[in-house]
Amino acid sequence: MIVLNRLMPPPKVSMEGVEAANGLEGRVLLIGFGRFAQVVSQPLLAKGIEISLIENDVEMIRAAGNFGFKVYYGDGTRLDVLHASGAGRAEAILVCVDKPEVADRIVELVKAEFPLAKVFARAFDRGHSMRLVQAGVDYQIRETFESALKFGKQVLIDLGTDEIEAADVIRDVRERDKERFQLQLSGGLAAGRYLMRNNQVTPTPEPFSRPRQSGEALNPEAADVLARRESTATPETTG
């Protein structure tokens, strides 16, 4: 019986009360309406920007409807659905789906078919961020990056760090992360590891530099050796 159940097709999801995307004309097309996209929608709606919302999870669409959102059913990896969702007229297309491979496919389609639209994408992790940048999106952000920085800042403050100093620390972390990301785009994920702090206490080698002052001899014999070396040294050339 267990084997038979595995071979059976999944039960068909009821589409009752759910409308498929068709003829949408929002200034912004938002693809995927999970927890991330729900927050993203708020400042846009606050400014009165018309948004077309599509999602391929029927239960998510119904749940969003309970909070007053009109979300249409649509698979953003299909070109016909993108056309029906108004991608050809949208000024900006926001890719906020959960799965990185799905986001990659949508970005690929959008960049090829709707080159005039600005593309904003939610990234799953650092490697996904790199792929999105290389695919040519206008903006991408790792879904947990900003919240994690804010979380860490609050920990510093609650442990006694002054708020201004905590902000400076977070700024430094952000700048290091940005520099490391740029290095990784050309050198791979292992590039720029020295910019990331870790909790292993290991000595960091100091960069080589010439001493500013001549060395002092520890005893008369060493002083005599140094004097003979200086008298026979060849002057350095510049160039």
Buried (B, 14 or more C-beta within 10 A) or exposed (E): EEEEEEEEEEEEEEEEEBEEBEEBEBBBBBBBBBEBBBEBBEEBEEEEBEBBBBBBBBEBBBBBEEEEBEBBBBBBBBBEBBBBBBBEBBEBBBBBBBEBEBBBBBBEBBBEEBEEBBBBBBBBEBEBBBBBBEBEBEEBBBBEBEEEBEEBBEEBBEEEBEEEEBBEBBEEBEEBBEEBBEBBBEEEEEBBEEBEEEEEEEEEEEEEEEEEEEEEEEEEEEEEEEEEEEEEEEEEEEE
